[in-house]
């Protein structure tokens, strides 16, 4: 790594005991970590009872077997549905799909309205957003507590790849690759 570190935006504590990290400081620092934007979706085995939410805490977990890790807020209606179905799809959004990320993040928009306004189809009984950059259909293996979120680990059963470039989230706004 080259270059020098700049002065911290938040002054380090002085004296003996370390100061507690505040929520504001934590959010400010982590806002600098860019991440991909996804929509997690689920449905019953026959495709009924669809639910979906925007998530940026998603990553690969294992190659053998293929597994992902996704985090969802404990109060999420979609998390409750994922827990009941034991299945989820990860829809990786393209750079022109910020409107979908906003729709699936808005708590004022009901689940039925989210899907009625969004082109989608079923893959392995799970709703997959049309024109997603990529998607994975998964079976949840475990759910672990993680503070105000739940950490889901899931095995990948099916997947697909579209075209385009990813939508990114950085410093509290959507970004695209230059």
Wavefront OBJ file of the C-alpha trace (Angstrom):
o trace
v 0.000 0.000 0.000
v 1.348 3.408 -0.855
v 0.516 6.849 0.463
v 0.259 8.285 3.919
v -2.704 8.061 6.226
v -4.505 11.331 6.758
v -5.447 12.759 10.137
v -8.534 11.098 11.639
v -11.869 12.889 11.192
v -12.693 12.112 14.822
v -10.011 12.877 17.387
v -8.772 9.824 19.301
v -9.519 9.737 23.020
v -6.879 11.087 25.348
v -5.964 9.663 28.701
v -6.638 6.235 30.156
v -9.840 4.442 29.169
v -10.927 4.203 25.545
v -14.059 6.192 24.690
v -17.074 4.277 23.426
v -17.703 4.398 19.705
v -20.837 6.406 19.013
v -23.461 5.389 16.457
v -22.816 8.626 14.539
v -19.060 7.976 14.336
v -19.609 4.363 13.336
v -22.058 5.313 10.568
v -19.740 8.051 9.284
v -16.770 5.706 9.011
v -18.683 2.787 7.477
v -20.343 5.114 4.957
v -16.907 5.198 3.308
v -17.047 1.455 2.566
v -18.600 0.984 -0.881
v -20.869 -1.994 -1.346
v -23.002 -3.575 -4.005
v -26.761 -3.104 -3.830
v -29.088 -6.094 -3.804
v -32.724 -6.902 -3.263
v -33.387 -10.004 -1.165
v -36.648 -11.711 -2.105
v -38.580 -14.728 -0.896
v -41.893 -16.495 -1.420
v -43.697 -19.657 -0.458
v -42.998 -22.829 -2.482
v -45.753 -21.964 -4.970
v -44.567 -18.347 -5.391
v -47.231 -16.904 -3.074
v -46.581 -14.472 -0.231
v -43.727 -12.629 -1.922
v -41.551 -10.317 0.168
v -38.469 -8.276 -0.663
v -36.037 -5.785 0.837
v -32.972 -3.808 -0.216
v -29.710 -5.035 1.315
v -26.088 -3.985 0.913
v -24.588 -6.428 3.435
v -24.300 -9.443 1.120
v -21.148 -11.346 0.196
v -19.795 -14.697 -0.891
v -19.078 -17.056 1.991
v -17.902 -20.357 0.517
v -16.946 -21.776 -2.850
v -17.246 -25.428 -1.833
v -20.155 -25.648 -1.292
v -21.345 -22.396 -2.879
v -22.724 -20.214 -0.056
v -23.560 -16.566 0.581
v -23.918 -14.427 3.686
v -26.624 -11.750 3.944
v -27.668 -9.475 6.793
v -31.176 -8.167 7.462
v -32.568 -5.864 10.148
v -34.267 -7.809 12.921
v -37.497 -5.808 12.511
v -37.694 -6.482 8.751
v -40.933 -7.999 7.449
v -38.894 -9.672 4.738
v -36.581 -11.293 7.297
v -39.626 -12.723 9.060
v -40.819 -14.181 5.757
v -37.338 -15.561 4.910
v -37.269 -17.266 8.307
v -40.651 -18.888 7.614
v -39.834 -20.030 4.058
v -36.167 -20.924 4.611
v -35.417 -19.612 1.117
v -34.240 -16.391 -0.481
v -33.067 -14.960 -3.767
v -30.305 -12.372 -4.004
v -30.899 -9.939 -6.867
v -27.777 -7.907 -7.698
v -28.878 -4.531 -9.068
v -27.543 -2.822 -12.175
v -26.403 0.793 -12.256
v -29.765 1.958 -13.656
v -31.881 0.225 -10.991
v -31.598 2.693 -8.117
v -35.376 3.131 -8.288
v -35.777 -0.560 -7.401
v -33.427 -0.211 -4.442
v -35.473 2.730 -3.172
v -38.807 0.949 -3.719
v -37.724 -2.158 -1.810
v -36.188 -0.041 0.995
v -39.264 2.162 1.550
v -41.219 0.936 4.613
v -44.278 2.860 3.347
v -44.496 0.651 0.238
v -46.224 -2.659 0.977
v -44.900 -5.961 -0.294
v -47.681 -6.413 -2.862
v -47.074 -2.909 -4.226
v -43.325 -3.513 -4.433
v -43.789 -6.520 -6.688
v -46.767 -5.110 -8.647
v -44.557 -2.191 -9.743
v -41.502 -4.353 -10.482
v -41.009 -6.691 -13.451
v -40.087 -10.106 -12.057
v -40.414 -13.821 -12.676
v -40.046 -16.984 -10.607
v -36.848 -19.026 -10.549
v -37.026 -22.153 -8.431
v -40.200 -20.686 -6.878
v -38.455 -17.457 -5.819
v -39.102 -13.980 -7.239
v -36.194 -12.785 -9.371
v -36.156 -9.217 -10.652
v -36.097 -8.949 -14.435
v -32.913 -7.413 -15.812
v -30.966 -7.871 -12.558
v -27.209 -7.868 -13.070
v -27.126 -11.319 -11.457
v -29.249 -13.478 -9.149
v -28.869 -16.443 -6.807
v -31.611 -18.730 -5.489
v -30.634 -19.996 -2.035
v -31.705 -22.168 0.874
v -31.026 -20.698 4.309
v -28.664 -22.886 6.323
v -28.487 -20.805 9.510
v -29.488 -17.520 11.111
v -27.172 -15.919 13.661
v -27.777 -12.926 15.931
v -25.745 -9.857 14.994
v -26.849 -6.936 17.157
v -29.818 -5.230 15.522
v -29.428 -7.485 12.450
v -29.613 -11.193 11.708
v -26.803 -12.848 9.747
v -28.103 -15.422 7.276
v -25.919 -18.072 5.691
v -27.399 -19.792 2.678
v -26.474 -22.430 0.127
v -26.802 -21.471 -3.537
v -29.092 -23.777 -5.536
v -29.373 -21.879 -8.820
v -27.970 -18.679 -10.287
v -28.049 -16.477 -13.325
v -26.030 -13.687 -14.867
v -27.329 -10.678 -16.797
v -25.360 -7.849 -18.310
v -24.314 -4.357 -17.394
v -22.534 -2.735 -14.461
v -23.334 -2.834 -10.733
v -25.134 -0.254 -8.649
v -22.988 0.760 -5.681
v -23.783 2.379 -2.317
v -21.146 4.759 -0.952
v -21.315 7.704 1.439
v -25.116 7.446 1.710
v -25.787 7.673 -2.021
v -25.919 5.447 -5.095
v -22.816 5.425 -7.266
v -21.786 3.835 -10.524
v -18.413 2.689 -11.783
v -16.620 5.342 -13.829
l 1 2 3 4 5 6 7 8 9 10 11 12 13 14 15 16 17 18 19 20 21 22 23 24 25 26 27 28 29 30 31 32 33 34 35 36 37 38 39 40 41 42 43 44 45 46 47 48 49 50 51 52 53 54 55 56 57 58 59 60 61 62 63 64 65 66 67 68 69 70 71 72 73 74 75 76 77 78 79 80 81 82 83 84 85 86 87 88 89 90 91 92 93 94 95 96 97 98 99 100 101 102 103 104 105 106 107 108 109 110 111 112 113 114 115 116 117 118 119 120 121 122 123 124 125 126 127 128 129 130 131 132 133 134 135 136 137 138 139 140 141 142 143 144 145 146 147 148 149 150 151 152 153 154 155 156 157 158 159 160 161 162 163 164 165 166 167 168 169 170 171 172 173 174 175 176 177 178
